[in-house]
Amino acid sequence: MMKQLAIKSAVLAALGIITAPAMATGLVSIPTTGFTVTASGVNGQPSAGTSAYTLCNTTGNFGSGDSTAPTSTANNTCAVFPANTLTAPESGYTLGLYNVRDMVINNSYTSGSSITIGSVIDYIWRNSTTSMCIFGTRFSMTNTDWNKTVAGTQTFEINDFARNGLPNSAVTAGYYYTSISDEVVFRIGRTFTSVQRRADEDNEDTDAAAGYYNQPLSYAGASTAAINGIEAFNDPLDVPTKLQQSALINTEWIDYTSDTNYQDEDGSSLKDSSINYVKMPCAAVPTTATGSYRFRQTAQEEAPWVEITMTGYKP
């Protein structure tokens, strides 16, 4: 079964277990055609192909262990370093919107009650000269029992955040790690589908479980579902098929994979996300649309698949 306390990444680094090359910082291109992937064996890819996803910070094994914060010299692909949360990640942009809303869940697991499990912060910066906007979203989870069908306190875990409204052209995206309570962004995809990622039960801090891959490929017949993978958590873990580790490219959506939970089953508990950015063309006043934000619990451990939909900002 999953461990109850994660080994601290600082200790792993001291032992020489964590190594990561320095990467270039800044928002990265998220094209409509996806990303070319080469086969790389264990914990890599089953074969070469195209993935909707690009990798960002993969320390911490997608949240099953403790991730390492990005710095100016390491672990910083997709990362940006603005002066503070209200400052745009690129120059020339002015903050036009800052908004905080409750995240509420109401489904069969809550026994039909509306339960506030966290909050969502939205930022929009605009460059009036170029008619470009940078949309930023951050979420923070609380120590709230949401699953009334199970005894004890079950805190909600967000493994993926997907947002709608992208243009039919390349955009750039990234994240800002604001504090020690944040989780990093592991990957970003041009897809509606959030693909589950699980860890090897004997090597949770470093290895993927059999059949799970960092960059799921977009096969013919790839999934268009909200969540793709295996919901059941058996011991030993079931091995997914290649179509259960796949996601169809969808140019209207962007998906950020993280692991945000006030009290995580695996012990690596981080209650806040980083700020998730995407830059794209926009009108002076963005629109809002029901269901354009999707927050997903993808059963990295024993929790069920759940999607929370919210009204979100679009260009």
C-alpha positions in Angstrom: 0.0 0.0 0.0 1.0 3.6 -0.4 3.4 5.0 2.2 2.1 7.4 4.8 5.1 9.8 5.0 7.1 11.0 2.0 10.9 11.1 2.3 11.9 14.7 2.0 13.5 15.7 -1.3 16.3 17.4 0.5 17.4 14.1 2.0 17.1 12.4 -1.4 19.2 15.2 -2.9 21.9 14.8 -0.2 22.0 11.1 -1.0 22.5 11.8 -4.7 19.2 10.2 -5.7 17.6 13.4 -7.2 19.5 14.8 -10.2 18.1 17.3 -12.6 19.8 19.4 -15.3 19.4 23.1 -15.6 16.7 24.1 -18.1 15.7 27.4 -19.7 13.0 29.3 -17.8 10.0 31.1 -19.3 6.6 30.3 -20.7 6.9 27.5 -23.2 5.1 26.9 -26.6 2.1 24.7 -26.5 1.4 24.0 -30.2 -1.8 22.6 -31.7 0.0 19.6 -33.1 1.3 18.3 -29.9 4.9 17.2 -29.0 7.2 14.6 -30.7 8.2 11.9 -28.2 10.9 9.3 -28.6 10.9 5.9 -26.9 13.0 5.8 -23.7 12.4 2.6 -22.0 11.5 2.2 -18.3 9.5 5.1 -16.9 9.8 6.7 -20.3 7.6 5.9 -23.3 6.5 2.6 -24.7 7.1 3.8 -28.2 7.8 6.9 -30.2 4.9 9.1 -31.3 3.1 12.3 -30.6 1.9 13.4 -27.2 -0.5 16.2 -26.2 1.8 16.8 -23.2 5.2 18.5 -22.7 7.2 17.9 -19.5 7.9 20.6 -17.0 9.1 19.7 -13.5 9.1 16.0 -13.0 10.8 15.9 -9.6 8.8 14.1 -6.9 7.5 11.5 -9.4 4.3 13.4 -10.3 3.5 14.1 -6.6 3.9 10.6 -5.2 7.1 12.0 -3.5 8.3 15.5 -2.6 8.9 17.7 -5.6 11.9 20.1 -5.8 11.1 23.8 -6.3 12.3 25.4 -9.5 15.2 27.8 -9.3 16.9 30.0 -11.9 19.4 27.2 -12.5 17.6 23.9 -12.1 14.2 22.1 -12.4 12.8 25.2 -14.2 11.3 24.1 -17.5 8.0 26.0 -17.9 8.8 28.0 -14.7 8.8 31.8 -14.4 9.9 34.1 -11.6 7.9 37.4 -11.5 8.4 39.8 -8.6 5.2 38.7 -6.9 1.8 37.1 -7.6 0.3 40.4 -8.9 3.1 41.0 -11.4 2.8 39.5 -14.9 5.3 36.8 -15.8 6.4 38.9 -18.9 6.9 42.6 -19.2 4.4 44.9 -20.9 1.3 43.5 -19.2 -1.0 45.3 -16.8 -3.2 43.5 -14.2 -6.8 43.9 -15.2 -8.5 41.3 -13.0 -7.9 39.7 -9.7 -10.8 37.5 -8.4 -11.2 34.9 -5.6 -14.0 32.4 -5.6 -15.0 29.3 -3.6 -14.5 25.9 -5.0 -17.7 23.9 -4.2 -18.5 20.2 -4.7 -21.9 18.7 -4.7 -22.4 15.1 -5.9 -23.2 11.6 -4.6 -20.1 11.6 -2.5 -21.2 14.6 -0.6 -24.7 13.1 -0.1 -26.2 16.0 -2.1 -24.7 18.7 0.1 -22.7 21.6 -1.2 -19.3 21.6 0.4 -16.6 24.2 0.0 -13.3 22.5 -0.4 -11.0 25.3 -1.5 -10.7 28.5 -3.4 -9.7 29.6 -6.9 -7.8 32.8 -7.6 -7.9 34.2 -11.1 -5.6 36.8 -12.6 -5.7 38.4 -16.1 -2.9 40.7 -17.4 -3.3 42.4 -20.7 -1.0 44.1 -23.2 -3.2 46.7 -25.0 -0.6 47.2 -27.7 -0.5 43.6 -28.8 -4.0 42.6 -27.7 -2.5 39.7 -25.8 -3.5 38.4 -22.4 -1.9 36.2 -19.8 -4.4 34.3 -17.8 -3.3 33.0 -14.4 -5.2 30.6 -12.1 -4.2 29.3 -8.7 -6.2 27.1 -6.3 -5.9 26.4 -2.6 -7.4 23.4 -0.8 -8.7 23.2 2.7 -8.8 20.5 5.4 -12.4 19.6 4.6 -14.1 16.2 4.6 -15.9 16.0 1.2 -16.6 12.3 0.9 -19.4 11.4 3.2 -19.5 7.8 1.9 -16.3 6.9 3.7 -15.5 7.2 7.4 -12.9 9.7 8.6 -11.8 12.9 6.9 -11.2 12.7 3.1 -9.6 15.8 1.7 -10.0 16.5 -2.0 -7.0 16.1 -4.3 -6.5 18.0 -7.6 -4.3 16.2 -10.0 -5.2 18.2 -13.1 -6.6 21.6 -14.0 -8.0 22.0 -17.5 -9.2 25.3 -19.0 -11.1 26.0 -22.2 -11.1 28.9 -24.7 -7.7 28.5 -26.5 -7.4 29.8 -30.1 -6.6 27.5 -33.0 -2.9 28.4 -32.9 0.1 27.9 -30.6 0.0 29.5 -27.2 2.6 29.7 -24.5 2.1 28.5 -20.9 4.0 27.9 -17.6 3.8 28.3 -13.9 5.0 30.4 -10.9 6.0 28.5 -7.8 5.1 31.2 -5.2 5.9 29.5 -1.8 6.8 26.3 0.0 3.1 25.4 0.2 2.9 25.2 -3.6 3.1 22.1 -5.8 4.9 22.4 -9.0 3.5 21.7 -12.5 4.7 18.4 -13.8 3.4 18.6 -17.4 1.2 20.8 -19.6 -1.0 19.4 -22.4 -3.0 20.6 -25.3 -5.9 18.3 -24.4 -9.2 18.1 -22.7 -8.3 14.7 -21.2 -6.4 14.3 -17.9 -4.3 11.1 -18.0 -3.8 9.3 -14.7 -0.3 8.8 -13.4 0.5 6.3 -10.7 3.7 5.4 -8.9 5.4 2.1 -8.4 4.4 1.0 -4.8 7.9 -0.1 -4.0 9.7 3.0 -5.4 7.1 5.7 -5.0 9.6 8.6 -5.0 11.2 7.8 -8.3 9.4 5.2 -10.5 6.2 5.0 -12.4 4.0 2.0 -11.9 4.0 -0.5 -14.8 2.2 0.9 -17.8 2.2 4.5 -16.7 4.2 7.1 -18.7 5.3 10.7 -18.4 4.0 11.8 -21.8 1.0 9.7 -22.8 0.8 9.3 -26.6 -2.1 10.4 -28.8 -2.9 7.2 -30.5 -5.6 6.7 -33.1 -8.7 6.2 -30.9 -7.1 8.1 -28.0 -9.4 9.1 -25.2 -11.5 12.2 -25.3 -12.9 11.6 -21.8 -12.4 14.0 -18.9 -10.2 11.4 -17.1 -8.4 8.4 -18.6 -6.8 5.6 -16.7 -7.9 2.9 -14.1 -10.1 4.1 -11.3 -9.8 1.0 -9.1 -6.8 0.8 -6.8 -5.9 -2.8 -6.4 -2.8 -4.4 -4.8 -0.9 -5.1 -7.0 -1.9 -2.2 -9.3 -3.6 -3.1 -12.5 -1.5 -2.3 -15.6 -3.3 0.1 -18.0 -3.6 -0.6 -21.7 -2.0 1.9 -24.1 -5.4 3.4 -24.8 -5.9 3.9 -21.0 -2.6 6.0 -21.1 -3.6 8.2 -24.0 -5.2 11.6 -24.7 -6.4 13.1 -27.9 -5.0 16.5 -28.8 -7.7 19.2 -28.3 -6.7 22.7 -29.4 -9.5 24.4 -27.4 -8.2 23.1 -24.1 -5.0 23.2 -21.9 -4.3 20.8 -19.1 -1.9 21.3 -16.2 -0.9 18.2 -14.2 0.0 18.7 -10.5 -0.9 17.1 -7.1 -2.6 19.5 -4.7 -4.1 18.2 -1.5 -4.3 19.5 2.1 -3.6 16.0 3.4 -2.4 13.6 0.8 -2.5 9.8 1.3 1.1 9.5 0.1 2.4 12.1 2.7 3.6 14.7 0.2 0.9 17.2 1.2 0.9 20.6 -0.5 -2.4 22.6 -0.2 -1.7 25.2 -2.9 -1.1 25.0 -6.6 1.4 27.2 -8.4 -0.1 30.0 -10.6 -0.9 28.3 -13.9 -0.4 30.7 -16.8 -1.4 30.7 -20.5 -0.8 33.5 -22.9 -3.0 34.1 -25.9 -4.8 36.8 -27.9 -7.8 38.4 -26.1 -10.4 41.1 -26.3 -10.3 44.0 -23.9 -12.9 42.4 -21.7 -12.7 38.6 -21.4 -15.9 36.5 -21.4 -17.0 33.9 -18.9 -18.5 30.5 -19.7 -20.0 27.7 -17.5 -17.8 24.6 -17.3 -14.7 26.2 -18.9 -12.7 25.3 -15.8 -12.3 21.6 -14.8 -10.6 20.4 -11.6 -10.0 16.7 -11.5 -9.1 14.1 -9.0 -7.7 11.2 -11.0 -7.2 8.6 -8.3 -3.4 8.7 -8.0 -4.1 6.7 -4.9 -7.4 5.3 -3.6 -9.7 8.2 -4.1 -12.4 8.0 -6.8 -12.4 9.9 -10.1 -14.2 13.2 -9.6 -14.4 16.3 -11.8 -15.5 19.7 -10.5 -16.7 22.2 -13.2 -16.6 25.9 -12.7 -17.4 29.1 -14.7 -14.1 30.4 -16.0 -12.5 33.3 -17.9 -12.0 33.1 -21.7 -10.5 35.5 -24.2 
